[in-house]
Amino acid sequence: METPDFMTIARMLAIYLHVLALAIAAVAVAFGDFAIFARERIDMGMLGKAAAVATIALVVLWITGLAVIGMDTGFDTGLLATKPKLLAKLTVVAVLTVNSLGLHLLAFPRMAAPQANPGQAALLPVIFGAIMPSLVGFANWQVPLMIGASDMAFPRLNNWSFWLLPAAGLLLISTFFVPGGAISGGWTMYPPLYIQGGIAYDISILAIHIMGVSSIMGAINIIVTILNLRAPGMTMMKLPMFVWTWLITAFLLVAVMPVLACAITMLLTDRHFGTHFFSAAGGGDPVMFQHIFWFFGHPEVYIMILPAFGIISQVVPVFSRKKLFGYASMVYATSSIAILSFIVWAHHMFTTGMPVGGQLFFMYTTMLIAIPTGVKVFNWVATLWRGSITFETPMLFSLAFVLLFTIGGFSGLVLSLVPVDIQLQDTYYVVAHFHYVLFSGSAMAIMGGIYYWLPKWTGHMYDETLGKIHFWLTAIAFNITFFPMHFLGLAGMPRRIPDYALQFAEFNMISSIGGFMLGASQLLFLYTVIKCVRGGKPAGDKPWEGADTLEWTLPSPAPYHSFVVPPQVR
């Protein structure tokens, strides 16, 4: 029997230490994560020991991991790219390291600081979650505060709704490392590509199902909370507009998520059980999938934009020092948009051979939905009219929202015309329209909302100068990125192509520069939020002069259970 050489023994020892360090690091980091989410405070001495163990384990993990990689590949990047399992392991270790750094630099110092109330540690997930573009996070934090409730109606259901999302996200990420490669069927999941792909497609279907369950659970919780936990005297027509928009959004989620679930389940049976719902080879109809998908997909657009309408409807009156103009019409307009969103889906499909009668119906309904949307824009402008306006960062984002979203709405009206849409379908004009609606709509509203409520969440004022710099960088970069796409689309440049003709190079270069600027400017946003979370000028209970909703009657930051005794609304 051959005696193992030195390199073999060294490799075996390195692997043993690597696996041991991975297990210890995972447990130590998980302990730190649990401390953030725990209801009761955890002894800081224990946290300090866990942090030290995690640091040592991660150092050993990296050293031994790099040693094994060096022995196996000689750090040949070409060879590394052919080892998906190794890349997956590196990703896991990198995530653990980033998690540990976040705990050391941000979470633990915050938890060690003196706190105004015992539930302060529980604010951290909300604060860090607010950095991410999640309107559901806004709903879970703001709805109880704005209706005078102590918490959401079903906290455990809420917890399940949240923790399903990381699981689904990990499943989607894992599709990059499975045999056959990642999904290439596009986010719309159109057959036949989605029927013919490898195991990554099955994993993505499972992930989407989990996300759908999470969305439905969260929506049910929001509906029950709003309908049953309102403060005494708060009738439905006294609800803040943000609460109204989320109530309507939650009903939309409950209505359309099962439709998507059915569609992707039919895809799954086409793939593995011999059905032919969407497989043309077996007599199925791929266009039917498009109809089902967009029956879900267009209400989904409003699921992403209606809560943004609610945020703007809260911010604009505050910095105008006026009541929201036409409150009742805003409620009815929001409800109308939600209802009409179910009968406009086929404007995405004018080029699929639709009969003229169908084209005319969906053209007219698409134009019709512009009326309640226009009512909202008119009411925001009327609220601004002769108001005592100041231009703090939340107001700047709100004004940009109104202007840029209106541009996106007008380009949508252009696309609603059948003859025009047939020419512009699947061109960069559609890309420009989509981003003027969704980025300037949802993303800018979210940023404005974060700046608006950040003093209430953290108890500190954000740096106004940094906030305004972030706004101007974002607004300028956004327009540099997406406005040229209108001209590219009108000139005939198709979307979803790997390359483009030489005559499109100039405008694409401008868009690319703007895209890099837009991404980089969000690093400033992240820094501003983290700086505010870690400290700054103390925020009063009511830092904004015109604020009049219930959350501004609470201390900053708000206690863990906000309204133990429900307030009386008159």
Contacts in CASP RR format, 6 or more apart in sequence:
PFRMAT RR
TARGET T0000
AUTHOR 0000-0000-0000
METHOD contacts of the structure
MODEL  1
METPDFMTIARMLAIYLHVLALAIAAVAVAFGDFAIFARERIDMGMLGKA
AAVATIALVVLWITGLAVIGMDTGFDTGLLATKPKLLAKLTVVAVLTVNS
LGLHLLAFPRMAAPQANPGQAALLPVIFGAIMPSLVGFANWQVPLMIGAS
DMAFPRLNNWSFWLLPAAGLLLISTFFVPGGAISGGWTMYPPLYIQGGIA
YDISILAIHIMGVSSIMGAINIIVTILNLRAPGMTMMKLPMFVWTWLITA
FLLVAVMPVLACAITMLLTDRHFGTHFFSAAGGGDPVMFQHIFWFFGHPE
VYIMILPAFGIISQVVPVFSRKKLFGYASMVYATSSIAILSFIVWAHHMF
TTGMPVGGQLFFMYTTMLIAIPTGVKVFNWVATLWRGSITFETPMLFSLA
FVLLFTIGGFSGLVLSLVPVDIQLQDTYYVVAHFHYVLFSGSAMAIMGGI
YYWLPKWTGHMYDETLGKIHFWLTAIAFNITFFPMHFLGLAGMPRRIPDY
ALQFAEFNMISSIGGFMLGASQLLFLYTVIKCVRGGKPAGDKPWEGADTL
EWTLPSPAPYHSFVVPPQVR
4 12 0 8 1.000
7 71 0 8 1.000
10 67 0 8 1.000
10 71 0 8 1.000
11 68 0 8 1.000
11 71 0 8 1.000
11 72 0 8 1.000
14 64 0 8 1.000
14 65 0 8 1.000
14 67 0 8 1.000
14 68 0 8 1.000
14 71 0 8 1.000
15 64 0 8 1.000
15 68 0 8 1.000
17 60 0 8 1.000
17 64 0 8 1.000
18 60 0 8 1.000
18 61 0 8 1.000
18 64 0 8 1.000
18 65 0 8 1.000
18 68 0 8 1.000
21 57 0 8 1.000
21 58 0 8 1.000
21 60 0 8 1.000
21 61 0 8 1.000
21 64 0 8 1.000
22 57 0 8 1.000
22 61 0 8 1.000
22 93 0 8 1.000
24 53 0 8 1.000
24 54 0 8 1.000
24 57 0 8 1.000
25 54 0 8 1.000
25 57 0 8 1.000
25 58 0 8 1.000
25 61 0 8 1.000
25 96 0 8 1.000
25 100 0 8 1.000
26 96 0 8 1.000
28 50 0 8 1.000
28 51 0 8 1.000
28 53 0 8 1.000
28 54 0 8 1.000
28 57 0 8 1.000
29 54 0 8 1.000
29 96 0 8 1.000
29 99 0 8 1.000
29 100 0 8 1.000
29 103 0 8 1.000
31 47 0 8 1.000
31 50 0 8 1.000
32 47 0 8 1.000
32 50 0 8 1.000
32 51 0 8 1.000
32 54 0 8 1.000
32 103 0 8 1.000
32 107 0 8 1.000
33 99 0 8 1.000
33 103 0 8 1.000
34 42 0 8 1.000
35 42 0 8 1.000
35 47 0 8 1.000
35 107 0 8 1.000
35 111 0 8 1.000
35 121 0 8 1.000
36 103 0 8 1.000
36 107 0 8 1.000
36 111 0 8 1.000
36 121 0 8 1.000
36 124 0 8 1.000
36 125 0 8 1.000
37 122 0 8 1.000
37 125 0 8 1.000
38 121 0 8 1.000
39 122 0 8 1.000
41 111 0 8 1.000
41 118 0 8 1.000
41 121 0 8 1.000
44 108 0 8 1.000
44 111 0 8 1.000
44 112 0 8 1.000
47 108 0 8 1.000
47 111 0 8 1.000
48 108 0 8 1.000
51 100 0 8 1.000
51 103 0 8 1.000
51 104 0 8 1.000
51 108 0 8 1.000
54 100 0 8 1.000
54 103 0 8 1.000
55 100 0 8 1.000
55 104 0 8 1.000
58 93 0 8 1.000
58 96 0 8 1.000
58 97 0 8 1.000
58 100 0 8 1.000
61 93 0 8 1.000
61 96 0 8 1.000
62 93 0 8 1.000
62 97 0 8 1.000
65 93 0 8 1.000
69 75 0 8 1.000
69 80 0 8 1.000
69 86 0 8 1.000
73 79 0 8 1.000
73 80 0 8 1.000
73 83 0 8 1.000
80 86 0 8 1.000
80 87 0 8 1.000
81 87 0 8 1.000
84 176 0 8 1.000
84 177 0 8 1.000
84 178 0 8 1.000
85 177 0 8 1.000
87 177 0 8 1.000
88 174 0 8 1.000
88 177 0 8 1.000
91 173 0 8 1.000
106 128 0 8 1.000
106 530 0 8 1.000
106 533 0 8 1.000
106 534 0 8 1.000
107 124 0 8 1.000
109 534 0 8 1.000
110 121 0 8 1.000
110 124 0 8 1.000
110 533 0 8 1.000
110 534 0 8 1.000
111 121 0 8 1.000
111 124 0 8 1.000
115 121 0 8 1.000
116 555 0 8 1.000
116 557 0 8 1.000
117 559 0 8 1.000
117 560 0 8 1.000
118 560 0 8 1.000
119 559 0 8 1.000
119 560 0 8 1.000
120 557 0 8 1.000
120 560 0 8 1.000
122 560 0 8 1.000
123 457 0 8 1.000
123 458 0 8 1.000
123 557 0 8 1.000
123 560 0 8 1.000
126 137 0 8 1.000
126 140 0 8 1.000
126 141 0 8 1.000
126 457 0 8 1.000
127 457 0 8 1.000
127 458 0 8 1.000
127 533 0 8 1.000
128 533 0 8 1.000
129 137 0 8 1.000
130 137 0 8 1.000
130 138 0 8 1.000
130 141 0 8 1.000
130 450 0 8 1.000
130 453 0 8 1.000
130 454 0 8 1.000
130 457 0 8 1.000
130 529 0 8 1.000
131 450 0 8 1.000
131 526 0 8 1.000
131 529 0 8 1.000
131 530 0 8 1.000
133 442 0 8 1.000
133 443 0 8 1.000
133 446 0 8 1.000
134 446 0 8 1.000
135 304 0 8 1.000
135 307 0 8 1.000
135 308 0 8 1.000
135 442 0 8 1.000
135 446 0 8 1.000
136 218 0 8 1.000
138 242 0 8 1.000
138 307 0 8 1.000
138 311 0 8 1.000
138 446 0 8 1.000
138 449 0 8 1.000
138 453 0 8 1.000
139 222 0 8 1.000
139 246 0 8 1.000
139 250 0 8 1.000
139 307 0 8 1.000
140 152 0 8 1.000
140 158 0 8 1.000
140 222 0 8 1.000
141 453 0 8 1.000
141 457 0 8 1.000
142 242 0 8 1.000
142 453 0 8 1.000
142 551 0 8 1.000
143 149 0 8 1.000
143 152 0 8 1.000
143 222 0 8 1.000
143 225 0 8 1.000
143 226 0 8 1.000
143 242 0 8 1.000
143 243 0 8 1.000
143 246 0 8 1.000
144 150 0 8 1.000
144 151 0 8 1.000
144 152 0 8 1.000
144 225 0 8 1.000
144 229 0 8 1.000
144 562 0 8 1.000
144 563 0 8 1.000
145 456 0 8 1.000
145 550 0 8 1.000
145 551 0 8 1.000
145 554 0 8 1.000
145 558 0 8 1.000
145 562 0 8 1.000
146 239 0 8 1.000
146 240 0 8 1.000
146 242 0 8 1.000
146 243 0 8 1.000
146 549 0 8 1.000
146 550 0 8 1.000
146 551 0 8 1.000
147 225 0 8 1.000
147 226 0 8 1.000
147 229 0 8 1.000
147 230 0 8 1.000
147 231 0 8 1.000
147 234 0 8 1.000
147 239 0 8 1.000
147 240 0 8 1.000
147 243 0 8 1.000
147 550 0 8 1.000
148 229 0 8 1.000
148 230 0 8 1.000
148 231 0 8 1.000
148 234 0 8 1.000
148 550 0 8 1.000
148 562 0 8 1.000
148 563 0 8 1.000
148 566 0 8 1.000
148 567 0 8 1.000
149 225 0 8 1.000
149 229 0 8 1.000
149 230 0 8 1.000
149 231 0 8 1.000
149 562 0 8 1.000
149 563 0 8 1.000
149 566 0 8 1.000
150 561 0 8 1.000
150 562 0 8 1.000
150 563 0 8 1.000
150 564 0 8 1.000
150 566 0 8 1.000
151 561 0 8 1.000
151 562 0 8 1.000
152 158 0 8 1.000
152 221 0 8 1.000
152 222 0 8 1.000
152 225 0 8 1.000
153 221 0 8 1.000
153 224 0 8 1.000
153 225 0 8 1.000
153 228 0 8 1.000
153 229 0 8 1.000
154 220 0 8 1.000
154 221 0 8 1.000
154 224 0 8 1.000
157 217 0 8 1.000
157 218 0 8 1.000
157 220 0 8 1.000
157 221 0 8 1.000
158 217 0 8 1.000
158 218 0 8 1.000
158 221 0 8 1.000
160 214 0 8 1.000
160 217 0 8 1.000
161 214 0 8 1.000
161 215 0 8 1.000
161 217 0 8 1.000
161 218 0 8 1.000
161 221 0 8 1.000
162 214 0 8 1.000
164 210 0 8 1.000
164 211 0 8 1.000
164 213 0 8 1.000
164 214 0 8 1.000
164 217 0 8 1.000
165 211 0 8 1.000
165 214 0 8 1.000
167 210 0 8 1.000
168 207 0 8 1.000
168 208 0 8 1.000
168 210 0 8 1.000
168 211 0 8 1.000
168 214 0 8 1.000
169 207 0 8 1.000
171 203 0 8 1.000
171 204 0 8 1.000
171 206 0 8 1.000
171 207 0 8 1.000
171 210 0 8 1.000
172 203 0 8 1.000
172 204 0 8 1.000
172 207 0 8 1.000
174 203 0 8 1.000
175 181 0 8 1.000
175 182 0 8 1.000
175 183 0 8 1.000
175 200 0 8 1.000
175 203 0 8 1.000
175 204 0 8 1.000
176 182 0 8 1.000
176 200 0 8 1.000
178 198 0 8 1.000
178 199 0 8 1.000
178 200 0 8 1.000
178 203 0 8 1.000
179 198 0 8 1.000
179 199 0 8 1.000
180 197 0 8 1.000
180 198 0 8 1.000
180 199 0 8 1.000
180 200 0 8 1.000
181 198 0 8 1.000
181 200 0 8 1.000
182 200 0 8 1.000
183 194 0 8 1.000
183 197 0 8 1.000
183 200 0 8 1.000
183 201 0 8 1.000
183 204 0 8 1.000
184 193 0 8 1.000
184 197 0 8 1.000
185 193 0 8 1.000
185 194 0 8 1.000
186 193 0 8 1.000
188 290 0 8 1.000
188 293 0 8 1.000
189 263 0 8 1.000
189 264 0 8 1.000
189 267 0 8 1.000
189 289 0 8 1.000
189 293 0 8 1.000
190 286 0 8 1.000
190 289 0 8 1.000
190 290 0 8 1.000
190 293 0 8 1.000
191 267 0 8 1.000
191 270 0 8 1.000
191 278 0 8 1.000
191 279 0 8 1.000
191 286 0 8 1.000
191 289 0 8 1.000
192 278 0 8 1.000
192 279 0 8 1.000
192 280 0 8 1.000
192 281 0 8 1.000
192 286 0 8 1.000
194 201 0 8 1.000
194 267 0 8 1.000
195 267 0 8 1.000
195 270 0 8 1.000
195 271 0 8 1.000
195 278 0 8 1.000
195 279 0 8 1.000
197 271 0 8 1.000
201 271 0 8 1.000
202 268 0 8 1.000
202 271 0 8 1.000
202 272 0 8 1.000
205 264 0 8 1.000
205 265 0 8 1.000
205 267 0 8 1.000
205 268 0 8 1.000
208 260 0 8 1.000
208 264 0 8 1.000
209 261 0 8 1.000
209 264 0 8 1.000
209 265 0 8 1.000
212 257 0 8 1.000
212 260 0 8 1.000
212 261 0 8 1.000
215 253 0 8 1.000
215 257 0 8 1.000
216 253 0 8 1.000
216 254 0 8 1.000
216 257 0 8 1.000
216 258 0 8 1.000
218 250 0 8 1.000
218 253 0 8 1.000
219 249 0 8 1.000
219 250 0 8 1.000
219 251 0 8 1.000
219 253 0 8 1.000
219 254 0 8 1.000
219 257 0 8 1.000
220 250 0 8 1.000
220 254 0 8 1.000
222 246 0 8 1.000
222 247 0 8 1.000
222 250 0 8 1.000
223 247 0 8 1.000
223 250 0 8 1.000
223 251 0 8 1.000
223 254 0 8 1.000
226 239 0 8 1.000
226 243 0 8 1.000
226 246 0 8 1.000
226 247 0 8 1.000
226 250 0 8 1.000
227 247 0 8 1.000
230 239 0 8 1.000
231 550 0 8 1.000
231 563 0 8 1.000
231 566 0 8 1.000
231 567 0 8 1.000
231 568 0 8 1.000
231 569 0 8 1.000
232 566 0 8 1.000
232 568 0 8 1.000
232 569 0 8 1.000
233 568 0 8 1.000
233 569 0 8 1.000
233 570 0 8 1.000
234 569 0 8 1.000
237 327 0 8 1.000
237 328 0 8 1.000
237 331 0 8 1.000
238 569 0 8 1.000
239 247 0 8 1.000
240 314 0 8 1.000
240 549 0 8 1.000
241 309 0 8 1.000
241 310 0 8 1.000
241 313 0 8 1.000
241 314 0 8 1.000
241 324 0 8 1.000
241 327 0 8 1.000
241 330 0 8 1.000
241 331 0 8 1.000
241 334 0 8 1.000
242 307 0 8 1.000
242 310 0 8 1.000
242 311 0 8 1.000
242 313 0 8 1.000
242 314 0 8 1.000
244 310 0 8 1.000
244 330 0 8 1.000
244 331 0 8 1.000
244 334 0 8 1.000
245 306 0 8 1.000
245 307 0 8 1.000
245 309 0 8 1.000
245 310 0 8 1.000
245 313 0 8 1.000
245 334 0 8 1.000
246 306 0 8 1.000
246 307 0 8 1.000
246 310 0 8 1.000
248 306 0 8 1.000
248 334 0 8 1.000
248 335 0 8 1.000
248 338 0 8 1.000
249 302 0 8 1.000
249 303 0 8 1.000
249 306 0 8 1.000
249 307 0 8 1.000
249 338 0 8 1.000
251 338 0 8 1.000
252 299 0 8 1.000
252 302 0 8 1.000
252 303 0 8 1.000
252 306 0 8 1.000
252 338 0 8 1.000
252 341 0 8 1.000
253 303 0 8 1.000
255 299 0 8 1.000
255 342 0 8 1.000
256 295 0 8 1.000
256 296 0 8 1.000
256 297 0 8 1.000
256 299 0 8 1.000
256 300 0 8 1.000
256 303 0 8 1.000
257 296 0 8 1.000
259 292 0 8 1.000
259 295 0 8 1.000
259 296 0 8 1.000
260 293 0 8 1.000
260 296 0 8 1.000
260 297 0 8 1.000
262 292 0 8 1.000
263 289 0 8 1.000
263 292 0 8 1.000
263 293 0 8 1.000
263 296 0 8 1.000
266 275 0 8 1.000
266 277 0 8 1.000
266 278 0 8 1.000
266 289 0 8 1.000
266 292 0 8 1.000
267 277 0 8 1.000
267 278 0 8 1.000
267 289 0 8 1.000
269 275 0 8 1.000
269 277 0 8 1.000
270 276 0 8 1.000
270 277 0 8 1.000
270 278 0 8 1.000
270 279 0 8 1.000
276 282 0 8 1.000
276 283 0 8 1.000
276 284 0 8 1.000
277 284 0 8 1.000
277 285 0 8 1.000
277 288 0 8 1.000
277 289 0 8 1.000
278 284 0 8 1.000
278 285 0 8 1.000
278 286 0 8 1.000
278 288 0 8 1.000
278 289 0 8 1.000
279 286 0 8 1.000
280 286 0 8 1.000
287 349 0 8 1.000
287 352 0 8 1.000
290 348 0 8 1.000
290 349 0 8 1.000
290 352 0 8 1.000
291 345 0 8 1.000
291 346 0 8 1.000
291 349 0 8 1.000
294 345 0 8 1.000
294 346 0 8 1.000
294 348 0 8 1.000
294 349 0 8 1.000
295 342 0 8 1.000
295 345 0 8 1.000
297 345 0 8 1.000
298 341 0 8 1.000
298 342 0 8 1.000
298 344 0 8 1.000
298 345 0 8 1.000
298 348 0 8 1.000
299 338 0 8 1.000
299 341 0 8 1.000
299 342 0 8 1.000
301 341 0 8 1.000
301 437 0 8 1.000
301 438 0 8 1.000
302 337 0 8 1.000
302 338 0 8 1.000
302 341 0 8 1.000
304 438 0 8 1.000
304 442 0 8 1.000
305 437 0 8 1.000
305 438 0 8 1.000
305 441 0 8 1.000
305 442 0 8 1.000
306 334 0 8 1.000
306 337 0 8 1.000
306 338 0 8 1.000
307 445 0 8 1.000
308 401 0 8 1.000
308 441 0 8 1.000
308 442 0 8 1.000
308 445 0 8 1.000
308 446 0 8 1.000
309 334 0 8 1.000
309 376 0 8 1.000
309 445 0 8 1.000
310 445 0 8 1.000
311 398 0 8 1.000
311 445 0 8 1.000
311 446 0 8 1.000
311 448 0 8 1.000
311 449 0 8 1.000
311 452 0 8 1.000
312 380 0 8 1.000
312 398 0 8 1.000
312 401 0 8 1.000
312 402 0 8 1.000
312 445 0 8 1.000
313 324 0 8 1.000
313 330 0 8 1.000
313 376 0 8 1.000
313 380 0 8 1.000
314 449 0 8 1.000
314 452 0 8 1.000
314 549 0 8 1.000
315 394 0 8 1.000
315 395 0 8 1.000
315 397 0 8 1.000
315 398 0 8 1.000
315 448 0 8 1.000
315 449 0 8 1.000
315 452 0 8 1.000
316 324 0 8 1.000
316 380 0 8 1.000
316 383 0 8 1.000
316 384 0 8 1.000
316 395 0 8 1.000
316 398 0 8 1.000
316 402 0 8 1.000
317 323 0 8 1.000
317 324 0 8 1.000
317 383 0 8 1.000
317 546 0 8 1.000
318 394 0 8 1.000
318 452 0 8 1.000
318 544 0 8 1.000
318 545 0 8 1.000
318 546 0 8 1.000
318 547 0 8 1.000
318 548 0 8 1.000
319 389 0 8 1.000
319 390 0 8 1.000
319 391 0 8 1.000
319 392 0 8 1.000
319 394 0 8 1.000
319 395 0 8 1.000
319 398 0 8 1.000
319 544 0 8 1.000
319 546 0 8 1.000
320 383 0 8 1.000
320 384 0 8 1.000
320 387 0 8 1.000
320 388 0 8 1.000
320 389 0 8 1.000
321 387 0 8 1.000
321 388 0 8 1.000
321 389 0 8 1.000
321 545 0 8 1.000
321 546 0 8 1.000
322 383 0 8 1.000
322 387 0 8 1.000
322 388 0 8 1.000
323 383 0 8 1.000
324 330 0 8 1.000
324 379 0 8 1.000
324 383 0 8 1.000
325 379 0 8 1.000
325 380 0 8 1.000
325 382 0 8 1.000
325 383 0 8 1.000
325 385 0 8 1.000
326 379 0 8 1.000
326 382 0 8 1.000
329 375 0 8 1.000
329 379 0 8 1.000
330 375 0 8 1.000
330 376 0 8 1.000
330 379 0 8 1.000
332 372 0 8 1.000
333 372 0 8 1.000
333 373 0 8 1.000
333 374 0 8 1.000
333 375 0 8 1.000
333 376 0 8 1.000
333 379 0 8 1.000
334 372 0 8 1.000
334 376 0 8 1.000
336 369 0 8 1.000
336 371 0 8 1.000
336 372 0 8 1.000
337 369 0 8 1.000
337 372 0 8 1.000
337 373 0 8 1.000
340 365 0 8 1.000
340 368 0 8 1.000
340 369 0 8 1.000
340 372 0 8 1.000
341 369 0 8 1.000
343 362 0 8 1.000
343 365 0 8 1.000
344 362 0 8 1.000
344 365 0 8 1.000
344 366 0 8 1.000
344 369 0 8 1.000
345 362 0 8 1.000
346 354 0 8 1.000
346 358 0 8 1.000
346 362 0 8 1.000
347 362 0 8 1.000
347 363 0 8 1.000
347 366 0 8 1.000
347 415 0 8 1.000
347 416 0 8 1.000
347 421 0 8 1.000
350 359 0 8 1.000
350 362 0 8 1.000
350 418 0 8 1.000
350 421 0 8 1.000
350 422 0 8 1.000
350 425 0 8 1.000
351 421 0 8 1.000
351 422 0 8 1.000
351 425 0 8 1.000
351 426 0 8 1.000
354 362 0 8 1.000
359 418 0 8 1.000
360 418 0 8 1.000
363 416 0 8 1.000
363 417 0 8 1.000
363 418 0 8 1.000
366 412 0 8 1.000
366 413 0 8 1.000
366 416 0 8 1.000
367 413 0 8 1.000
367 416 0 8 1.000
370 409 0 8 1.000
370 413 0 8 1.000
370 416 0 8 1.000
373 409 0 8 1.000
377 402 0 8 1.000
377 405 0 8 1.000
377 406 0 8 1.000
380 402 0 8 1.000
381 402 0 8 1.000
389 395 0 8 1.000
391 399 0 8 1.000
392 451 0 8 1.000
392 464 0 8 1.000
392 544 0 8 1.000
393 448 0 8 1.000
393 451 0 8 1.000
393 462 0 8 1.000
393 464 0 8 1.000
393 467 0 8 1.000
393 468 0 8 1.000
393 470 0 8 1.000
393 471 0 8 1.000
394 448 0 8 1.000
394 449 0 8 1.000
394 451 0 8 1.000
394 452 0 8 1.000
396 468 0 8 1.000
396 471 0 8 1.000
397 444 0 8 1.000
397 445 0 8 1.000
397 447 0 8 1.000
397 448 0 8 1.000
397 449 0 8 1.000
397 451 0 8 1.000
397 471 0 8 1.000
398 445 0 8 1.000
398 448 0 8 1.000
400 440 0 8 1.000
400 444 0 8 1.000
400 471 0 8 1.000
400 475 0 8 1.000
401 440 0 8 1.000
401 441 0 8 1.000
401 444 0 8 1.000
401 445 0 8 1.000
404 436 0 8 1.000
404 440 0 8 1.000
404 441 0 8 1.000
404 444 0 8 1.000
404 475 0 8 1.000
404 478 0 8 1.000
404 479 0 8 1.000
405 436 0 8 1.000
405 437 0 8 1.000
405 440 0 8 1.000
405 441 0 8 1.000
407 436 0 8 1.000
407 440 0 8 1.000
408 433 0 8 1.000
408 436 0 8 1.000
408 437 0 8 1.000
408 440 0 8 1.000
409 433 0 8 1.000
409 436 0 8 1.000
409 437 0 8 1.000
411 429 0 8 1.000
411 432 0 8 1.000
411 433 0 8 1.000
411 436 0 8 1.000
411 486 0 8 1.000
412 433 0 8 1.000
412 437 0 8 1.000
414 420 0 8 1.000
414 424 0 8 1.000
414 433 0 8 1.000
415 421 0 8 1.000
415 424 0 8 1.000
415 429 0 8 1.000
415 430 0 8 1.000
415 433 0 8 1.000
424 430 0 8 1.000
424 489 0 8 1.000
424 490 0 8 1.000
426 494 0 8 1.000
426 495 0 8 1.000
426 496 0 8 1.000
427 488 0 8 1.000
427 489 0 8 1.000
427 490 0 8 1.000
427 492 0 8 1.000
427 493 0 8 1.000
427 494 0 8 1.000
427 495 0 8 1.000
428 485 0 8 1.000
428 486 0 8 1.000
428 488 0 8 1.000
428 489 0 8 1.000
428 492 0 8 1.000
428 493 0 8 1.000
428 494 0 8 1.000
428 495 0 8 1.000
429 485 0 8 1.000
429 486 0 8 1.000
429 488 0 8 1.000
429 489 0 8 1.000
429 490 0 8 1.000
430 489 0 8 1.000
430 495 0 8 1.000
431 482 0 8 1.000
431 485 0 8 1.000
431 495 0 8 1.000
432 482 0 8 1.000
432 483 0 8 1.000
432 485 0 8 1.000
432 486 0 8 1.000
432 488 0 8 1.000
432 489 0 8 1.000
435 478 0 8 1.000
435 481 0 8 1.000
435 482 0 8 1.000
435 485 0 8 1.000
436 482 0 8 1.000
439 478 0 8 1.000
439 482 0 8 1.000
440 478 0 8 1.000
444 474 0 8 1.000
447 470 0 8 1.000
447 471 0 8 1.000
447 474 0 8 1.000
447 525 0 8 1.000
450 529 0 8 1.000
451 462 0 8 1.000
451 467 0 8 1.000
452 544 0 8 1.000
453 551 0 8 1.000
454 460 0 8 1.000
454 462 0 8 1.000
454 529 0 8 1.000
454 532 0 8 1.000
455 461 0 8 1.000
455 462 0 8 1.000
455 539 0 8 1.000
455 540 0 8 1.000
455 543 0 8 1.000
455 556 0 8 1.000
456 539 0 8 1.000
456 543 0 8 1.000
456 551 0 8 1.000
456 552 0 8 1.000
456 554 0 8 1.000
456 556 0 8 1.000
456 557 0 8 1.000
456 558 0 8 1.000
457 557 0 8 1.000
457 558 0 8 1.000
458 532 0 8 1.000
458 533 0 8 1.000
458 535 0 8 1.000
458 539 0 8 1.000
458 556 0 8 1.000
458 557 0 8 1.000
459 538 0 8 1.000
459 539 0 8 1.000
459 540 0 8 1.000
459 556 0 8 1.000
459 557 0 8 1.000
460 532 0 8 1.000
460 533 0 8 1.000
460 535 0 8 1.000
460 536 0 8 1.000
460 537 0 8 1.000
460 538 0 8 1.000
460 539 0 8 1.000
461 532 0 8 1.000
461 536 0 8 1.000
461 537 0 8 1.000
461 538 0 8 1.000
461 539 0 8 1.000
461 543 0 8 1.000
462 528 0 8 1.000
462 529 0 8 1.000
462 531 0 8 1.000
462 532 0 8 1.000
463 528 0 8 1.000
463 531 0 8 1.000
463 532 0 8 1.000
466 524 0 8 1.000
466 527 0 8 1.000
466 528 0 8 1.000
466 531 0 8 1.000
467 524 0 8 1.000
467 525 0 8 1.000
467 528 0 8 1.000
469 524 0 8 1.000
470 521 0 8 1.000
470 524 0 8 1.000
470 525 0 8 1.000
470 528 0 8 1.000
473 517 0 8 1.000
473 521 0 8 1.000
473 524 0 8 1.000
474 518 0 8 1.000
474 521 0 8 1.000
474 522 0 8 1.000
474 525 0 8 1.000
476 517 0 8 1.000
477 514 0 8 1.000
477 515 0 8 1.000
477 517 0 8 1.000
477 518 0 8 1.000
477 519 0 8 1.000
477 521 0 8 1.000
478 518 0 8 1.000
480 510 0 8 1.000
480 511 0 8 1.000
480 513 0 8 1.000
480 514 0 8 1.000
480 515 0 8 1.000
480 517 0 8 1.000
480 518 0 8 1.000
481 511 0 8 1.000
481 514 0 8 1.000
481 515 0 8 1.000
481 517 0 8 1.000
481 518 0 8 1.000
482 511 0 8 1.000
484 507 0 8 1.000
484 508 0 8 1.000
484 510 0 8 1.000
484 511 0 8 1.000
485 507 0 8 1.000
485 511 0 8 1.000
487 507 0 8 1.000
488 504 0 8 1.000
488 507 0 8 1.000
488 508 0 8 1.000
488 511 0 8 1.000
491 503 0 8 1.000
491 504 0 8 1.000
493 500 0 8 1.000
493 501 0 8 1.000
493 504 0 8 1.000
500 508 0 8 1.000
538 556 0 8 1.000
539 556 0 8 1.000
540 556 0 8 1.000
541 552 0 8 1.000
541 553 0 8 1.000
541 554 0 8 1.000
541 555 0 8 1.000
541 556 0 8 1.000
542 552 0 8 1.000
542 553 0 8 1.000
543 556 0 8 1.000
544 552 0 8 1.000
550 563 0 8 1.000
550 567 0 8 1.000
550 569 0 8 1.000
551 558 0 8 1.000
551 562 0 8 1.000
553 567 0 8 1.000
554 562 0 8 1.000
554 563 0 8 1.000
END
